């Protein structure tokens, strides 16, 4: 190999390395939410956004910022985050359970499963405590910036169901 060929090979490797580093950093930023705030939103188990239906909004009215709602079976589930917008560290999670007529539901056991769909994370499953009037509360932790999925797991008697919310820090 000549000196010129060697220099060309080194130049090509440098260009490829810079391109690879740039591409990886862009992919990582996209997976981590890219620093963009993603508003709290109700989603399906597949991550499709769910807009509040007319029967939900007729019961809940207009929702405060940092609150999202969705219907699951005969339940209307409202999730409120405090502080909002959240940041890395501890946050409060408040769930209100209502029936289709807007009556509070006080007989549920609720837990949360906080995950980051773009990466494997250790278990992050705070249990909620019943407060009063269909309201349940838990403190949990966002361990890093990025896209979070909050699964609200509701058990009433022998029936368990989940609703999902997405959020970006």
N, C-alpha and C positions, 0 to 999 in steps of 0.2 A: 504494500500500500504506500502510495506517495504521500508526501507531507500535505499537499493540497487536498487529496482525498480524505486524509485524516481530519483536517480542519473542517471540511464540509460535513463529515460524519458527526463531529462534535457539535457543530452549529445546528444540525438537524436535531440531535438529541436535546440540546438546550431548548430549542423552539418547542419540541414535543413535551418536554417537562413543564415548561411555562404554561402551555395550553392545558395540560392535564391538571395542573394545580388550579388554574382559573376555573376549569369545568367542575372540579370537585368542590371548590369553595362555593360556586353558584348552586350546585345540587344541595350542599349542606345548608345553605341559607334558605333554599326553598323548603327543605324538609323541616327546618327549625322555625318556620313561619316568617323567615326573612326579616324579622324585626317589625313586621306589619301587625297592627292590632286587628284581630279578627273578632268581630262582635259576637257575643254569646248568641247562639242560635240552636233551635231544636232541629235534630237530624234523625234520620232512620238509622237502623243498625248498620246499613251500608254507607252511611255518611251523606245521604241525600238530604238537602235542606227541606224542612217541613214548615210551611207557612201556617200560622194559626188559622184554624177553620172558623167559620161563622159561629158554630156552636160553642167553641172555646172562647172566642172574644165576647160572645153574648154573656158568658158567665164571668169572665175575668175583667172585662173592660180593657182600656188601654194599659199596657204594661209599662212599668217604670224602667228606665235605663238599667241594664244589668240584670234584667229578669226576662226569662223566656218560658213559654208554656207549650204543652202539647197534650193531646188526648191519647190515652191508651186503654182500650176496652171501654169500661164505664168510668174510668178515672180521668180527671184533668190534673196534670202535674205541673206545678210552677216551680222553677228554680231561680233563686235570687242569689247573686254573689256580692260579697262585701269584703273589702272595698271593690269598687268598680270604677275604672278598669282595674283588674287585678295585676299583681306583679309577682315576681319570684318571691317565695316565702309563704307564710301562713295566710290563709284566706278563710272566710266564713261562708258556709253553704247553708241556705235556708230553703227547704222544700215545703210547699203547701199542697195538700191533697184535698181535692174536691170531687164530688160526684157530678154527674151531668146536669143536675139542677142547682149546683153551686153550694150544696151542703158539705160541711167539713167532714173529713174522715179521720177519726182518731185511733183506729184499731190496727194500724199498719206497723210493720217493722221495716225500716228502710236502711240501706247501706249505699255507699258510693264506691265506684271503681274509677279512679283517675288514671288515665293512660295517655301515652303519646303514640298515636298510630304510626308515626314515621320511625319509631325506634323501640327497642326492648327496654322496659323499665322494671325496676323492682316493684313488688306489690305496694299499692297505695290505695287502701280501702277503709276510709274512715266510716265508723258507724254513726248513724244519726240518732239523736235523742228526741223523744217527743217533748214538745214545749207546751202547747195548748191550741185549741181551735184549729186542728188540722195542720199545725205547723211543726216541723221537725228541723233540728239544727245539728250541724257538725262543723268542726274546724278541721281543715286539711292543709296540705302543703303542695305548692307548685315548686318542683325542685329545679326547674330551669325554664328559660324562654322557649317558646315554640308553640306548636299546635297541640292542644289538649282535647281529649274526649272524656266527657263526664257521663258515666252510666249511673242512673238512679235505679236501684234494684228494690222493688216494692214487694213485700210478702204480706198477704192477708189470708189467714187460715192456711189452706193447702195450696193456694195459688200464688205464684211468683211471676212478676212481669218486669220488664226493663224499659226505660226510655233513655234517650241519648241526647246529649247537647255537645256542641263543639265550641271551642274558644281558642283564641290565639293571644299569647302574651308577647 
